[in-house]
Amino acid sequence: MLVNEDELISFCTYAEKDDIQPTVLTPWIGFVYTFPQYRGHRYAGKLFHEIEKLAKAEKVQDIFISTNHIGLYEKYGCEFYQMMNDMEGEPSRVYRKHID
């Protein structure tokens, strides 16, 4: 999470599982949120950068994100992977970020 003193700016998770279940894909970035007054400053990108460092240390080759947004995660180097159903049976776009 990113904070400015005691004010939360942006957060996300880095977890083995997310809302796409069952799947062998892992790990996942999830629950990505930046508060409206802080949007447009690429704060999510800073969080993703930290996650990439963790993934690299864990020797992870790919990270996945489930979303219905189009055009957001591509800005951070994610590529559309495939459509999959979430736990409620709703279709979701799954993106993959390759870790060098």
Backbone as a chain_set.jsonl record, in Angstrom:
{"seq": "MLVNEDELISFCTYAEKDDIQPTVLTPWIGFVYTFPQYRGHRYAGKLFHEIEKLAKAEKVQDIFISTNHIGLYEKYGCEFYQMMNDMEGEPSRVYRKHID", "coords": {"N": [[0.831, -1.177, 0.0], [0.344, 2.3, -0.536], [0.992, 5.253, 1.222], [0.384, 8.58, 2.435], [1.695, 10.076, 4.899], [-0.662, 9.665, 7.264], [-2.644, 9.02, 5.507], [-4.274, 6.947, 3.232], [-3.313, 6.141, -0.025], [-3.156, 4.355, -2.266], [-3.685, 0.859, -3.002], [-3.079, -2.705, -3.239], [-3.24, -6.293, -3.674], [-0.98, -9.063, -3.454], [-1.05, -12.224, -4.164], [-1.419, -15.821, -3.805], [-3.828, -16.793, -4.807], [-6.813, -15.528, -6.437], [-9.835, -14.044, -7.575], [-10.415, -15.769, -9.654], [-11.238, -18.927, -9.906], [-11.615, -22.462, -10.109], [-8.062, -22.539, -10.723], [-4.791, -23.033, -12.107], [-3.115, -21.001, -12.413], [-0.868, -18.686, -11.032], [1.176, -16.304, -9.287], [-1.21, -13.745, -8.203], [-2.169, -10.342, -8.801], [-4.332, -8.343, -7.049], [-7.419, -6.656, -6.082], [-6.892, -3.958, -6.749], [-6.666, -0.561, -6.149], [-6.901, 2.927, -6.305], [-7.38, 5.864, -4.588], [-9.766, 8.343, -5.577], [-8.867, 11.098, -5.546], [-6.167, 10.835, -5.935], [-5.683, 9.711, -8.352], [-4.297, 9.304, -11.665], [-1.62, 9.706, -11.345], [-0.06, 7.517, -11.587], [0.289, 5.801, -9.396], [-0.482, 3.16, -8.901], [1.275, 1.864, -10.56], [3.66, 2.133, -9.164], [3.17, 0.433, -7.024], [2.931, -1.973, -8.465], [5.523, -2.211, -9.418], [6.934, -2.779, -7.056], [5.78, -5.246, -6.461], [6.693, -6.699, -8.642], [9.413, -6.816, -8.034], [9.322, -8.439, -5.747], [8.275, -10.768, -6.916], [10.314, -11.416, -8.711], [12.381, -12.012, -6.92], [11.297, -14.294, -5.869], [11.515, -15.929, -7.974], [9.442, -16.016, -9.825], [7.799, -16.245, -12.92], [5.575, -15.208, -14.283], [2.892, -12.968, -13.558], [-0.524, -12.589, -12.721], [-3.584, -10.843, -13.475], [-6.949, -10.215, -12.808], [-9.655, -8.663, -14.324], [-12.116, -6.234, -15.453], [-11.449, -4.039, -16.754], [-10.27, -2.273, -19.598], [-7.382, -1.259, -21.185], [-6.096, -0.153, -19.0], [-4.245, -1.81, -17.459], [-2.526, -2.505, -19.456], [-0.902, -0.312, -19.735], [1.03, -0.763, -17.893], [2.573, -2.8, -18.781], [1.244, -5.223, -18.946], [-0.314, -7.956, -20.611], [-3.174, -8.99, -22.459], [-4.41, -12.136, -21.62], [-6.398, -14.27, -21.475], [-9.978, -14.892, -21.532], [-11.701, -15.703, -18.586], [-13.805, -17.328, -16.172], [-14.973, -15.825, -13.161], [-15.281, -16.476, -9.587], [-17.991, -16.206, -9.231], [-19.008, -16.978, -11.56], [-19.003, -15.133, -13.583], [-17.762, -13.652, -16.595], [-14.36, -12.661, -16.966], [-11.62, -10.575, -17.765], [-8.388, -11.765, -18.091], [-5.164, -10.808, -17.425], [-1.657, -10.974, -18.123], [1.509, -10.468, -16.735], [4.727, -10.575, -17.656], [7.672, -11.438, -15.985], [10.898, -10.353, -16.146]], "CA": [[0.0, 0.0, 0.0], [1.027, 3.597, -0.525], [0.371, 6.203, 2.13], [0.945, 9.915, 2.605], [1.569, 10.17, 6.351], [-1.697, 8.742, 7.741], [-3.692, 8.935, 4.489], [-4.089, 5.881, 2.266], [-3.345, 6.618, -1.409], [-3.408, 3.276, -3.216], [-3.337, -0.45, -2.459], [-3.402, -3.911, -3.996], [-2.736, -7.498, -3.044], [-0.124, -9.987, -4.196], [-1.472, -13.447, -3.489], [-1.408, -17.065, -4.558], [-5.122, -16.935, -5.468], [-7.668, -14.34, -6.52], [-11.239, -14.393, -7.816], [-10.518, -16.771, -10.72], [-11.08, -20.236, -9.269], [-10.272, -22.982, -9.854], [-7.038, -22.293, -11.737], [-3.41, -23.324, -11.72], [-2.366, -19.753, -12.579], [-0.477, -18.042, -9.788], [0.416, -15.521, -8.322], [-2.157, -12.741, -8.704], [-2.333, -9.002, -8.25], [-5.772, -8.167, -6.907], [-7.982, -5.565, -5.28], [-6.153, -2.735, -7.076], [-7.5, 0.628, -5.97], [-6.293, 4.218, -5.983], [-8.443, 6.792, -4.23], [-9.993, 9.277, -6.696], [-8.069, 12.335, -5.514], [-4.777, 10.512, -6.254], [-5.597, 9.055, -9.658], [-3.597, 10.032, -12.718], [-0.212, 9.87, -10.977], [0.57, 6.208, -11.782], [0.624, 5.191, -8.113], [-0.605, 1.703, -9.035], [2.525, 1.421, -11.171], [4.666, 2.005, -8.105], [2.863, -0.814, -6.325], [3.268, -3.084, -9.36], [6.985, -2.312, -9.444], [7.34, -3.479, -5.834], [5.36, -6.637, -6.616], [7.623, -7.313, -9.593], [10.645, -7.111, -7.303], [9.037, -9.621, -4.925], [8.128, -11.915, -7.819], [11.639, -11.756, -9.224], [13.102, -12.662, -5.824], [10.686, -15.621, -5.712], [11.721, -16.608, -9.252], [8.168, -16.106, -10.53], [7.951, -15.804, -14.306], [4.391, -14.473, -14.716], [1.908, -12.545, -12.574], [-1.82, -12.476, -13.375], [-4.554, -9.872, -12.96], [-8.307, -10.41, -13.299], [-10.299, -7.351, -14.35], [-12.976, -5.92, -16.592], [-10.906, -2.814, -17.35], [-9.506, -2.382, -20.841], [-6.522, -0.103, -21.396], [-5.416, 0.281, -17.782], [-3.083, -2.627, -17.106], [-1.604, -2.492, -20.589], [0.047, 0.784, -19.48], [2.051, -1.258, -16.984], [3.248, -3.933, -19.39], [0.436, -6.443, -18.903], [-0.921, -8.33, -21.89], [-4.364, -9.821, -22.333], [-4.069, -13.552, -21.646], [-7.603, -14.965, -21.922], [-11.19, -14.709, -20.746], [-11.953, -16.789, -17.64], [-14.904, -17.012, -15.265], [-14.619, -15.623, -11.763], [-15.938, -17.4, -8.667], [-19.441, -16.053, -9.357], [-19.377, -17.431, -12.898], [-18.992, -14.003, -14.504], [-16.536, -13.575, -17.394], [-13.378, -11.657, -16.56], [-10.405, -10.51, -18.571], [-7.189, -12.103, -17.327], [-3.939, -10.264, -17.997], [-0.422, -11.58, -17.642], [2.706, -9.626, -16.731], [5.928, -11.413, -17.633], [8.76, -10.893, -15.16], [12.203, -10.639, -16.752]], "C": [[0.877, 1.241, 0.0], [0.251, 4.54, 0.386], [1.095, 7.537, 2.054], [0.68, 10.259, 4.061], [0.486, 9.19, 6.808], [-2.853, 8.574, 6.743], [-3.346, 7.872, 3.445], [-4.285, 6.422, 0.851], [-3.8, 5.518, -2.352], [-3.02, 1.953, -2.565], [-3.667, -1.542, -3.467], [-2.873, -5.101, -3.219], [-1.816, -8.233, -4.006], [-0.323, -11.315, -3.5], [-1.426, -14.654, -4.421], [-2.693, -17.238, -5.364], [-5.862, -15.606, -5.489], [-9.072, -14.816, -6.835], [-11.454, -15.347, -8.988], [-10.202, -18.13, -10.096], [-12.011, -21.229, -9.929], [-9.332, -22.633, -11.004], [-5.676, -22.688, -11.198], [-2.547, -22.066, -11.862], [-2.082, -19.134, -11.214], [0.863, -17.358, -9.989], [-0.424, -14.447, -9.017], [-1.952, -11.396, -8.032], [-3.837, -8.798, -8.183], [-6.135, -6.942, -6.096], [-7.237, -4.245, -5.498], [-7.087, -1.538, -6.94], [-6.627, 1.821, -5.632], [-7.44, 5.176, -5.702], [-8.539, 7.912, -5.266], [-9.099, 10.514, -6.696], [-6.604, 12.1, -5.871], [-4.605, 9.875, -7.633], [-4.883, 9.949, -10.669], [-2.122, 10.238, -12.44], [0.57, 8.571, -11.054], [1.04, 5.573, -10.463], [0.501, 3.673, -8.164], [0.671, 1.134, -9.651], [3.636, 1.265, -10.155], [4.438, 0.73, -7.3], [3.253, -2.017, -7.17], [4.777, -3.295, -9.421], [7.501, -3.068, -8.214], [6.963, -4.958, -5.905], [6.287, -7.367, -7.579], [8.947, -7.66, -8.914], [10.464, -8.342, -6.418], [8.973, -10.876, -5.791], [9.484, -12.369, -8.35], [12.453, -12.483, -8.159], [12.58, -14.081, -5.589], [10.824, -16.47, -6.978], [10.412, -16.911, -9.997], [8.362, -15.569, -11.94], [6.785, -14.957, -14.788], [3.495, -14.159, -13.529], [0.607, -12.301, -13.343], [-2.708, -11.454, -12.678], [-5.891, -10.168, -13.615], [-9.041, -9.079, -13.216], [-11.31, -7.264, -15.484], [-12.523, -4.626, -17.26], [-10.153, -3.152, -18.633], [-8.687, -1.11, -20.969], [-5.776, 0.367, -20.166], [-4.13, -0.509, -17.544], [-2.081, -2.75, -18.244], [-0.544, -1.402, -20.405], [1.224, 0.333, -18.623], [2.704, -2.535, -17.494], [2.495, -5.249, -19.326], [-0.18, -6.684, -20.281], [-2.142, -9.182, -21.635], [-3.963, -11.274, -22.518], [-5.255, -14.367, -22.159], [-8.79, -14.573, -21.054], [-11.353, -15.939, -19.856], [-13.131, -16.37, -16.764], [-14.391, -16.824, -13.846], [-15.426, -16.583, -10.885], [-17.463, -17.315, -8.725], [-19.926, -16.479, -10.736], [-19.417, -16.341, -13.942], [-17.692, -13.981, -15.307], [-15.642, -12.417, -16.941], [-12.182, -11.729, -17.493], [-9.215, -10.835, -17.666], [-5.982, -11.588, -18.104], [-2.754, -10.954, -17.367], [0.701, -10.544, -17.761], [3.905, -10.554, -16.618], [7.019, -10.699, -16.851], [10.08, -11.318, -15.784], [13.209, -11.081, -15.73]], "O": [[2.01, 1.22, 0.48], [-0.976, 4.615, 0.331], [2.26, 7.612, 1.662], [-0.42, 10.68, 4.419], [0.705, 7.98, 6.742], [-3.909, 8.05, 7.094], [-2.267, 7.895, 2.853], [-5.287, 7.075, 0.558], [-4.72, 5.716, -3.146], [-2.15, 1.909, -1.695], [-4.424, -1.334, -4.415], [-2.151, -4.946, -2.233], [-1.877, -8.039, -5.22], [0.164, -11.524, -2.388], [-1.398, -14.524, -5.644], [-2.661, -17.765, -6.476], [-5.595, -14.699, -4.701], [-9.462, -15.898, -6.399], [-12.597, -15.697, -9.28], [-9.048, -18.439, -9.798], [-13.128, -20.855, -10.285], [-9.777, -22.452, -12.137], [-5.441, -22.679, -9.99], [-1.379, -22.069, -11.474], [-2.96, -19.071, -10.353], [1.641, -17.82, -10.823], [-0.36, -14.266, -10.233], [-1.607, -11.318, -6.852], [-4.542, -9.053, -9.16], [-5.28, -6.282, -5.505], [-6.983, -3.505, -4.547], [-8.162, -1.505, -7.539], [-5.734, 1.74, -4.789], [-8.371, 5.283, -6.5], [-7.52, 8.378, -5.775], [-8.624, 10.929, -7.753], [-5.866, 13.061, -6.089], [-3.487, 9.54, -8.027], [-4.868, 11.174, -10.545], [-1.436, 10.888, -13.229], [1.728, 8.516, -10.64], [2.065, 4.891, -10.426], [1.294, 2.969, -7.539], [1.095, 0.034, -9.294], [4.466, 0.362, -10.271], [5.387, 0.033, -6.938], [3.837, -2.973, -6.66], [5.249, -4.431, -9.47], [8.401, -3.899, -8.326], [7.724, -5.82, -5.466], [6.629, -8.528, -7.353], [9.533, -8.702, -9.204], [11.35, -9.193, -6.348], [9.542, -11.912, -5.448], [9.762, -13.566, -8.425], [13.139, -13.46, -8.46], [13.327, -14.961, -5.162], [10.314, -17.589, -7.045], [10.293, -17.917, -10.697], [9.021, -14.547, -12.13], [6.977, -14.07, -15.62], [3.351, -14.968, -12.612], [0.638, -11.856, -14.49], [-2.605, -11.228, -11.472], [-5.967, -10.351, -14.83], [-9.052, -8.437, -12.165], [-11.347, -8.123, -16.365], [-13.142, -4.17, -18.221], [-9.489, -4.184, -18.731], [-9.227, -0.008, -20.874], [-4.893, 1.217, -20.28], [-3.051, 0.074, -17.44], [-0.913, -3.066, -18.015], [0.587, -1.554, -20.867], [2.282, 0.962, -18.625], [3.32, -3.271, -16.723], [3.068, -6.296, -19.627], [-0.516, -5.75, -21.008], [-2.16, -9.998, -20.714], [-3.255, -11.608, -23.468], [-5.136, -15.074, -23.159], [-8.626, -13.996, -19.979], [-11.168, -17.071, -20.304], [-13.416, -15.18, -16.636], [-13.508, -17.545, -13.382], [-16.175, -17.413, -11.401], [-18.152, -18.248, -8.313], [-21.111, -16.359, -11.047], [-19.823, -16.589, -15.077], [-16.627, -14.262, -14.757], [-16.123, -11.342, -16.582], [-11.787, -12.803, -17.947], [-9.061, -10.241, -16.598], [-5.806, -11.895, -19.283], [-2.821, -11.452, -16.243], [0.814, -9.842, -18.766], [4.08, -11.237, -15.609], [7.255, -9.505, -17.036], [10.348, -12.511, -15.931], [14.357, -11.361, -16.074]]}, "num_chains": 1, "name": "protein.A"}
